[in-house]
Amino acid sequence: MKAAPLAVLCSRNITARYFVQQLARGLNLDDRAATPELEDMVAQKLLRYPRAIFADQANYLNERGLGSVCHLWERARVPVCLAGTKDLYDLFTTSRMTEDVRAQLSSRVACTTCCRS
């Protein structure tokens, strides 16, 4: 994997659709398709031209956005880095996510935390 990672800076206003659109734009794909189709297009491109995905402030991603991360990892098997605040850790451990989604995420994610006092 020699290409620079796809980087997305998330904000409080990010939606799952906008997250996937940002990835599609980073891969020079048309971002007007429906979200499930965009996920598939991104995954197919990543299969052909692997690049890591880096999401900064990923604590702003909702359950659907995290579901897109799972889908892309499952299809393309590219490294994914989710960087965020302690809220991201809390999202994985204490959120209202369904057990199915939580199991999908926890089987794919390793958490590393660094806390400063």
Short mmCIF file of the C-alpha atoms (twelve columns), coordinates in Angstrom:
data_MODEL
# 
_entry.id   MODEL 
# 
loop_
_atom_site.group_PDB 
_atom_site.id 
_atom_site.type_symbol 
_atom_site.label_atom_id 
_atom_site.label_alt_id 
_atom_site.label_comp_id 
_atom_site.label_asym_id 
_atom_site.label_seq_id 
_atom_site.Cartn_x 
_atom_site.Cartn_y 
_atom_site.Cartn_z 
_atom_site.pdbx_PDB_model_num 
ATOM 1   C CA . MET A 1   0.000   0.000  0.000  1 
ATOM 2   C CA . LYS A 2   1.909   3.012  -1.270 1 
ATOM 3   C CA . ALA A 3   -0.851  5.592  -1.676 1 
ATOM 4   C CA . ALA A 4   -1.624  8.166  0.979  1 
ATOM 5   C CA . PRO A 5   -4.570  7.274  3.221  1 
ATOM 6   C CA . LEU A 6   -8.035  8.588  2.544  1 
ATOM 7   C CA . ALA A 7   -8.522  11.188 5.258  1 
ATOM 8   C CA . VAL A 8   -11.882 12.456 6.442  1 
ATOM 9   C CA . LEU A 9   -12.237 15.116 9.120  1 
ATOM 10  C CA . CYS A 10  -15.573 14.523 10.814 1 
ATOM 11  C CA . SER A 11  -17.624 17.217 12.499 1 
ATOM 12  C CA . ARG A 12  -20.699 17.346 14.681 1 
ATOM 13  C CA . ASN A 13  -22.789 17.684 11.494 1 
ATOM 14  C CA . ILE A 14  -21.435 14.661 9.603  1 
ATOM 15  C CA . THR A 15  -23.896 12.081 8.353  1 
ATOM 16  C CA . ALA A 16  -23.136 8.560  7.213  1 
ATOM 17  C CA . ARG A 17  -23.906 9.633  3.649  1 
ATOM 18  C CA . TYR A 18  -21.535 12.596 3.755  1 
ATOM 19  C CA . PHE A 19  -18.811 10.383 5.251  1 
ATOM 20  C CA . VAL A 20  -19.101 7.890  2.377  1 
ATOM 21  C CA . GLN A 21  -19.320 10.747 -0.143 1 
ATOM 22  C CA . GLN A 22  -16.030 12.149 1.200  1 
ATOM 23  C CA . LEU A 23  -14.375 8.768  0.715  1 
ATOM 24  C CA . ALA A 24  -15.796 8.523  -2.816 1 
ATOM 25  C CA . ARG A 25  -14.483 11.997 -3.676 1 
ATOM 26  C CA . GLY A 26  -11.076 11.038 -2.306 1 
ATOM 27  C CA . LEU A 27  -11.070 8.150  -4.775 1 
ATOM 28  C CA . ASN A 28  -12.272 10.341 -7.670 1 
ATOM 29  C CA . LEU A 29  -15.621 8.571  -7.829 1 
ATOM 30  C CA . ASP A 30  -18.968 10.166 -8.646 1 
ATOM 31  C CA . ASP A 31  -20.627 10.730 -5.269 1 
ATOM 32  C CA . ARG A 32  -24.232 11.073 -6.463 1 
ATOM 33  C CA . ALA A 33  -25.255 7.410  -6.140 1 
ATOM 34  C CA . ALA A 34  -27.341 6.155  -3.226 1 
ATOM 35  C CA . THR A 35  -25.332 5.496  -0.066 1 
ATOM 36  C CA . PRO A 36  -25.289 1.670  -0.354 1 
ATOM 37  C CA . GLU A 37  -24.101 1.956  -3.959 1 
ATOM 38  C CA . LEU A 38  -21.441 4.471  -2.913 1 
ATOM 39  C CA . GLU A 39  -20.199 2.057  -0.260 1 
ATOM 40  C CA . ASP A 40  -19.885 -0.656 -2.894 1 
ATOM 41  C CA . MET A 41  -18.134 1.680  -5.349 1 
ATOM 42  C CA . VAL A 42  -15.659 2.779  -2.674 1 
ATOM 43  C CA . ALA A 43  -15.017 -0.827 -1.622 1 
ATOM 44  C CA . GLN A 44  -14.458 -1.940 -5.224 1 
ATOM 45  C CA . LYS A 45  -12.003 0.887  -5.859 1 
ATOM 46  C CA . LEU A 46  -10.167 0.098  -2.615 1 
ATOM 47  C CA . LEU A 47  -9.904  -3.541 -3.680 1 
ATOM 48  C CA . ARG A 48  -8.180  -2.470 -6.895 1 
ATOM 49  C CA . TYR A 49  -6.127  0.364  -5.368 1 
ATOM 50  C CA . PRO A 50  -5.739  -0.269 -1.627 1 
ATOM 51  C CA . ARG A 51  -5.455  2.760  0.649  1 
ATOM 52  C CA . ALA A 52  -5.939  3.069  4.373  1 
ATOM 53  C CA . ILE A 53  -8.873  5.091  5.697  1 
ATOM 54  C CA . PHE A 54  -8.193  7.682  8.394  1 
ATOM 55  C CA . ALA A 55  -11.166 9.335  10.104 1 
ATOM 56  C CA . ASP A 56  -10.260 12.158 12.474 1 
ATOM 57  C CA . GLN A 57  -12.792 13.230 15.101 1 
ATOM 58  C CA . ALA A 58  -14.531 9.898  14.461 1 
ATOM 59  C CA . ASN A 59  -16.395 10.345 17.729 1 
ATOM 60  C CA . TYR A 60  -18.858 12.363 15.610 1 
ATOM 61  C CA . LEU A 61  -19.745 9.350  13.436 1 
ATOM 62  C CA . ASN A 62  -23.105 7.836  14.261 1 
ATOM 63  C CA . GLU A 63  -24.056 4.164  14.232 1 
ATOM 64  C CA . ARG A 64  -24.748 4.238  10.492 1 
ATOM 65  C CA . GLY A 65  -21.367 5.854  9.784  1 
ATOM 66  C CA . LEU A 66  -19.643 3.201  11.859 1 
ATOM 67  C CA . GLY A 67  -21.672 0.599  9.971  1 
ATOM 68  C CA . SER A 68  -20.217 1.990  6.740  1 
ATOM 69  C CA . VAL A 69  -16.736 1.594  8.219  1 
ATOM 70  C CA . CYS A 70  -17.515 -2.063 8.991  1 
ATOM 71  C CA . HIS A 71  -18.873 -2.643 5.497  1 
ATOM 72  C CA . LEU A 72  -15.828 -1.112 3.826  1 
ATOM 73  C CA . TRP A 73  -13.436 -3.076 6.003  1 
ATOM 74  C CA . GLU A 74  -15.327 -6.301 5.345  1 
ATOM 75  C CA . ARG A 75  -15.336 -5.777 1.575  1 
ATOM 76  C CA . ALA A 76  -11.905 -4.215 0.976  1 
ATOM 77  C CA . ARG A 77  -9.861  -5.305 4.037  1 
ATOM 78  C CA . VAL A 78  -7.926  -2.035 4.133  1 
ATOM 79  C CA . PRO A 79  -6.585  -0.576 7.380  1 
ATOM 80  C CA . VAL A 80  -8.935  1.846  9.102  1 
ATOM 81  C CA . CYS A 81  -7.903  4.308  11.782 1 
ATOM 82  C CA . LEU A 82  -10.591 6.058  13.804 1 
ATOM 83  C CA . ALA A 83  -9.166  8.886  15.891 1 
ATOM 84  C CA . GLY A 84  -11.319 10.734 18.351 1 
ATOM 85  C CA . THR A 85  -11.993 11.781 21.885 1 
ATOM 86  C CA . LYS A 86  -12.964 9.590  24.798 1 
ATOM 87  C CA . ASP A 87  -16.491 9.837  23.401 1 
ATOM 88  C CA . LEU A 88  -15.416 7.466  20.619 1 
ATOM 89  C CA . TYR A 89  -14.339 4.906  23.217 1 
ATOM 90  C CA . ASP A 90  -17.622 5.445  25.063 1 
ATOM 91  C CA . LEU A 91  -19.520 4.937  21.806 1 
ATOM 92  C CA . PHE A 92  -17.937 1.489  21.489 1 
ATOM 93  C CA . THR A 93  -18.504 0.481  25.094 1 
ATOM 94  C CA . THR A 94  -21.684 2.119  26.366 1 
ATOM 95  C CA . SER A 95  -23.731 3.348  23.426 1 
ATOM 96  C CA . ARG A 96  -27.294 2.481  22.474 1 
ATOM 97  C CA . MET A 97  -25.987 0.518  19.493 1 
ATOM 98  C CA . THR A 98  -27.629 -2.800 18.931 1 
ATOM 99  C CA . GLU A 99  -25.678 -5.799 20.122 1 
ATOM 100 C CA . ASP A 100 -25.254 -6.899 16.502 1 
ATOM 101 C CA . VAL A 101 -23.596 -3.626 15.477 1 
ATOM 102 C CA . ARG A 102 -21.470 -3.586 18.619 1 
ATOM 103 C CA . ALA A 103 -20.305 -7.147 17.888 1 
ATOM 104 C CA . GLN A 104 -19.496 -6.208 14.286 1 
ATOM 105 C CA . LEU A 105 -17.402 -3.254 15.419 1 
ATOM 106 C CA . SER A 106 -15.651 -4.900 18.333 1 
ATOM 107 C CA . SER A 107 -14.531 -7.818 16.174 1 
ATOM 108 C CA . ARG A 108 -12.776 -5.366 13.835 1 
ATOM 109 C CA . VAL A 109 -11.448 -2.649 16.107 1 
ATOM 110 C CA . ALA A 110 -8.587  -2.442 18.522 1 
ATOM 111 C CA . CYS A 111 -8.861  0.485  20.936 1 
ATOM 112 C CA . THR A 112 -5.873  2.386  22.165 1 
ATOM 113 C CA . THR A 113 -6.442  5.264  24.504 1 
ATOM 114 C CA . CYS A 114 -4.116  7.953  25.666 1 
ATOM 115 C CA . CYS A 115 -5.377  10.164 28.420 1 
ATOM 116 C CA . ARG A 116 -3.712  13.298 29.673 1 
ATOM 117 C CA . SER A 117 -4.547  14.764 33.003 1 
# 
